[in-house]
Amino acid sequence: MAEIIRMPKLSDTMTEGVIAAWHKKVGDKVKAGDLLAEIETDKATMEFESFQEGVLLHIGVEIGGSAPINGILAILGKEGEDISALLKEESIPAANTKTDTKSSEKTTEIVPPTNQDTTISVSSGRIKASPLARSLAIERGIDIRQVTGSGDHGRIIKRDIENWASSQGVQQESFREESISQMRKTIARRLSESKFTSPHFYLTIEVDMDQVMSSRKAWNEKSENKLSVNDFVIKASAMALQKHSAVNASWLGDKIRYNQHIHIGVAVAVPDGLVVPVIRFTNTLSLTNINSEVKRLAQKAKDKKIMPEDMQGNTFSISNLGMYNIEEFTAIINPPDACIMAVGSVKQVPVVKNGIIQPGHTMKVTLSCDHRVVDGATGAEFLGTFRMMLENPVLMFS
């Protein structure tokens, strides 16, 4: 008997999934454990294996399409099995369009409703055009009767209008639109909630980075494990959080949670937006351990192999744009944290030391704080300890 495969809930915040790829096509045999599809959630693209076996009789969501949790992904059954009653029971609309493989425009064979192919009668005969082609012709002021169609039976399609416009030198406004990914939807929702529900305030300091730069250079010349400036920033943050637990906290509505463990989220840019992998028990890790963990998680994020559990449990977050030559910026708090630290680039500038102007390295850091949890003095004390650690990096090697 045919069985329905439904959209699974692959993360705690997932409400719908987008099909990134199908690994089986209708008519293929599927075994339990076979990779069936890749599903893009609000956090990552994850492989989905079949728990059933049979012949793939129906695909409910095409590549790029979305379905809510428990929506129908596919139907498995016996070869040749009639699933019309099951489709009717689940209220799945019968397919009423076909795809033009040349143009990827969907049109129907029925004339003349406006959302279907349009037939235009002229003295020389009948001209058939897709709705998109007709719309583009009107938008660009093109007499569609002058355009030769390259679609089925001479049908005018989008590319015919574009090619004609190009050949005639027609000037036009242009733009590109893309559907919002699940990741971008979640980023928008979470950051909007954070910005408009958490009363942010900001504290900025400038750190003398001479000692970090010289220590890093000395280490990297002798070790295969090359340290980055960000490794020192993460380590200094973890050590400062140990002394200022009020910053390592979360607002829970009717109470504040002061975390005794330190899990630092590190923002990583990916093509679809931003993910924040979490380095667990950061305060227990050495600089080289931090370096290895950041590289491992960042690579998983870029390969879209990162799992929801890799991005949960953060108690404090860091966003570093120094590698993009950004000198200073502010970051939006990453819930449920009470604070996030925005790190700028290390600049070589003139500095005054012992009354003498000389070259030096400085870095600006801005701490965004949830005022419901952290007061100005508390944030300032944390930054004072953080700066002391970076200006005395020998403390981080012990």
Secondary structure, DSSP 4 states (H G I P E B T S, - for coil): --EEEE----STT-SEEEEEEESS-TT-EE-TT-EEEEEE-SS-EEEEE-SS-EEEEEESS-TT-EEETT-EEEEEESTT---HHHHHHTTPPPP--EE-TTT--EE-S--S-TTSPEEEEETTEEEEE-HHHHHHHHHTT--GGGPPP-SGGG-B-HHHHHHHHHHTT---------PPPHHHHHHHHHHHHHHHHS-EEEEEEEEE-HHHHHHHHHHHHH-SS---HHHHHHHHHHHHHHH-TTTSEEE-SS-EEE-SS--EEE-EEETTEEE--EETTGGGS-HHHHHHHHHHHHHHHHTT---GGGG---SEEEEE-GGGT---------TTBSEEEEEEEEEEEEEEETTEEEEEEEEEEEEEEETTT--HHHHHHHHHHHHHHHHSGGGG--
